[in-house]
Amino acid sequence: MRPTSSPSTPSNININTNMTVSPSSPSGTIISPSNSTSTGTGSGTSSTGMKVFRLVRNFVVSVAIWESITFDTKPFKDQWAELYTNTSTITTSTSTLNTNQISLKDLLPTVLVKKEVEEFSVTHLDSINTLTPSHPVHCYHHALCCGKWDVNADEWWTHHPQWFKTKQDNLQLAKIGFCFAPTQNQDHLAFLQELHQLQWGIDIQSQQSTTSLQQLASVIPESYNFTDVNCSNPVTAVPISSGYGASLSHIYKSFWYAFTSQQPFLLIKRGPWMYATKDVNHTWAYCPTRDFGCLYLPLSPCSRERPQDMHKPHMSRRPNQKDPLQAMQWLWLRDYMTRPNQKFQHELAKLQEPYIPLLQNSHCIALHVRRGDSGVPRQPFRRYAAIQEYLDILPPKAITRQNKKKPTIFLLTDDATTIDELYQYHINVTTHPQFHWIYTQKLRNRATELGFEMHIPVSSDGPQELLWITAELNLAAQYCTALLHGTSGYADQLYDRMQFYAGEKNNNSNKNNQNNNQNNNQLQRYYLDTTVRKHQIQQYRGKIKERENVLLQSMADFYANRTTTRSTTGHNNGTAGAR
C-alpha cells in the first residue's frame, strides 16, 4: 500500500498510479504492516508461522531482552539460565495448523532468568498494582526490572542510566509496559558512572547486586552517594532548528566538550524547537518550554535559564576516532543524551509495533535516500541519486541469501518522489527480484516544495515527524546489519546508532582490544557520494523549481540509459566502504 503524500509538484518521473503489486509476482515485493507475507523464493514470515509464534508467545513464561547479551561478571553469571536448547520443543495442533515441532530457541531467542523471573509473564506484569511514583518499576531480579505505561518511570530511568529499554519484540508486553536490563559492558558502566556523577552529583557505582530488589525499584536508591553539582560554570548549548542530524550534532559536540573538560553540561532555554509543539492540547508532546526537554529525559538539575551560549577557548569537540574507547564513549554519550521520556517512548512502541515482525528475522539492509531540500542550491551542495545507484554499489556478499531468505531493503526517505521511483522502477519489474522492500507509512514532502530547511510535512507536526524519524532509526539500528546511504547527517546518526546496538550486543568490554571494528564485524556501511561542486549549481541560484526539475529528469535519464546499455556497460557511480 502506497502512502498518501503531500500535494505533488510536477515531476519528470512518470508514475503509473494504477500500478499494483501482483501477489504472484516473482519480482521485488513490498512488505508492509498490512501485507506481511511476501512472495517468491525466500519469502517473509508465513501466516502459519505467525500464528504459531503468537500461540507460543501467549503462554511461554519468558521475557524478551537483547538476544546476544552475555553475562560475564560474577554477580549475574550464577543467576541467569542458558538459552533454551534444541531439546526444548513444543507441539502445536489446531484445526488450521499442522502438527509442528518448534524449537523455542528459534522462536524465542531470549535469555530466561531462572529464579524470580521464572514466574514472570505478561499477565503477571498486567496484574501488578503496587507501582508508585517512588517505586515505578517492579524488579524481578538484579538484571530485570519492568514497568507499565500508566505509571511514569522517567525519574527512575534518569538515575539508572546503566539500564536500557529492552527490545520490544514481545508485542503483547509492549502493549502493557516495558522492561529494562543493565549493561554488562564494564567500560560502558564506568563511563556512565563518571558522566552521571558529573551531571547530577549522584554516584551510581554504589548500586550493585547487593542492593535489595525493593531498593533497586526506588527512583533514587538509598545506597546512592550524593555530591553537589557545580551549576555556576556549566558548558551550555542551545538546540537549533535544523534537520535531525544537524540539530543533534551541534549538541553532541558541546556535551562531549563538557565531559572532556570535566564540567557539567546544560541545554539552555532559547525559544521553541522545531520538533516540539505549541499545541497545548497535544496529548503526549506538549510542555511549556516547547523544546528538547519536552521529549527527552532531563540532563541536569541546574537551572536552564541562561543568558547566552557558551564561549570557550578552542578545544576539540569530537573524540579521537582512532582510540577505540573514545569512539565508543562518543556513542554512549549520545545515547545518554537522547533517552526518550516515557510518553515519547510509548508512542514509539505503538508506532514500531507493526514493523517489528517484518524486520526481526530478516536479512535487512537499511537504505537511506536523502532528497527534499537537499535539492535546493545551497550548502551542502548535493544531488538526488536514483535508488538504483545505491544498489549498484552493494557488493555481491551483501545481497547473498541467508537461510534461503531474500535480502530485505528497509527504505528510509524524506521524499515522496523516492516512493514513486520505487514503484515505477523496482516493484513488479525484473530489475532486482532478489529484494523485499519495506518502508514506513509516514507523510513525506515532495522534492523541494517547502524550500530550504523545511522538513516537516504540512499535514504533520514537529513531534510526529520526530516520532517517525526516531522509529525508523530504532528499527534500522536494531534489526539491520548494513547501511547504504549518501551524504547526509541523518545517515551518520543512524550508523552511529547501529554501532551502539552492535557494541551492546557483542558486549564490547575487552580493554585489550586494539581494533574496535572487531566487535562490530557484522555491521557494514556502503557510501554513495551525492555531493556536487559549487560551480555545477551556481546557475540555479534563486531557481529552486528549475533545479528540482533537472534533478528529477536526471534520475529518469539514468534509468533510460541503463535500460539501453545494460548488456554492455555496468554502473557504479559511487564509492563503497566506510567513510
Secondary structure by P-SEA (a helix, b strand, c coil): ccccccccccccccccccbbbbcccccbbbbcccccccccccccccaaaaaaaaaaaacccccccccccccccccccccccccccccbbbbbbcccccbbbbbccccccbbbbccccccccaaaaaaccccccccccccccccbbbbcccccaaaaaaaacccccccccaaaaaaccbbbbbbccaaaaaaaaaaaaaaccccccccccccccccccccccccbbbbbccccccbbbbbbcccaaaaaaaaaaaaaaaaaacbbbbbccccccccccccccccccccccccccccccccccccccccccccccccccccccccaaaaaaaaaaaaaaccccaaaaaaaaaaaccccccccccbbbbbbbbccccccccccbbbbbcaaaaaaacccccccccccccbbbbcccccaaaaaaaaaccccccccccbbbbbcbbbbbccccccccccccccccaaaaaaaaaaaaaaaaccccbbbbcccaaaaaaaaaaaaaaaaaaccccccccccccccccbbbbbbbccccccccccccccaaaaaaaaaaaaaaaaaaaaaccccccccccccccc
